Amino acid sequence: MDNIVSKHAGGLAKDTALDRRDDGCFHGGAFFEAVGEGFDDLHRRHGVINADVLDAWFPPAPSVIETLTDHLPWLARTSPPTHSAGLLEAIGRVRGVPQECILPGAGSSDLIFLALREWLTPDSRVLMLDPSYGEYSHICEKVIGCHVDRIRLERPLGYRVDLDLLTERSKENYQLVVLINPNNPSGQHIERDDLERVLTQLPAGTRCWLDEAYVEYAGTDQSLEEFAAASSNVFVCKSLSKVYALSGMRAAYLVGNNEVVAQLRKLMPPWAVSLPAQVAAVRALEETEYYAARHLETHRLREQLIEGIEALCPEGKVISGVGNWVLWYPPSSAAVTASEIIRCCRSRGLFLRGFADAEREPGVDAVRISVKDAETQEHIVEVLAWALGQEQFLS
Ligand SMILES: Cc1ncc(COP(=O)(O)O)c(C=O)c1O
């Protein structure tokens, strides 16, 4: 584990980035304020726990590291294959989908911005879940300017998705239905067969964007990539960031109808995926056993984190799903609120993410904490315990 010290993390900032929403979408990643975005001393990362992003707690497979290390000077100075042909071949072979149905990109954000801006206009109507990954409302409402309807997921129901409601609402002639499965931030997963049943009832003119960034945590058999490749209107967006421990590399792909994918392919710039990212992704895709073992371990670690938080604060509530994070609702009787806890923790180098039950309601209802290795999680619980008693620092 990284040696956790707080001296690099700065003081208890009055004006944290907690509620910052500029003209871009709000994301985790505030930990870079402590590391330094100018990268002048990357050792500062040892003083930071970045539990505000859902990056993997485990390293990339050893073969990925070995290849990157052995060839780094060449990888850095060499132009990559123009359209990621080797990566395309590896995805097709490993995930069982025809290559003409696959479009690689520099992270799913790249693909989201490319496809949605091509498919939607200000007159379009889009349906999505709430809460959900904020980038989708950002691009639909703030970038494209289209109309978004939301299906509200309720905390007392553990944010479970009502499939009958989803099926019915999806038939209301939307241009796009956006689903994230398992959903971030609620963590709930819809079983593959159940989701397939919903998607087969979509009107022909409605496309579904199915974001499977975390699907491996739900099981190796849960992806709808093959289903999407055979359908005319379902598109799976698969990030390689989170479950392959490649967030810094920027690699992802879209799977769907070959004709629609061919249209999008024309809009993808050459060399979109960097050479280190292409090489790392190809190696990672081969390492099925290594990653499956890490995904299984994640469930054990998540339980350990939940036990630690519940022991610390039995009156609070933890909601978790299948992903590599938990949502913690500190009790209303606590001396500090969720956002105050987040501010306090930052002063000790622990970065957490605020979570709001509903996107349009201001305020922070809970703290989202990502799963880390066992030792780091013990430290997280210690810092949370300290933060719960920090009322006097916050006035
Ligand atoms: C649901 C979801 N989709 C996509 C992304 C972004 O992934 P990428 O790194 O591939 O751009 C995230 C990142 O947090 C996410 O949670």
The ligand as an ORCA input file, in Angstrom:
! r2SCAN-3c Opt
* xyz 0 1
  C     -20.732      4.802    -15.840
  C     -19.469      5.388    -16.361
  N     -19.268      5.449    -17.674
  C     -18.148      5.975    -18.197
  C     -17.171      6.486    -17.369
  C     -15.935      7.074    -17.998
  O     -15.150      6.050    -18.429
  P     -13.871      6.286    -19.370
  O     -12.700      6.317    -18.453
  O     -13.858      5.088    -20.264
  O     -14.075      7.557    -20.097
  C     -17.326      6.445    -15.994
  C     -16.323      7.015    -15.113
  O     -16.465      7.159    -13.920
  C     -18.502      5.881    -15.472
  O     -18.723      5.801    -14.154
*
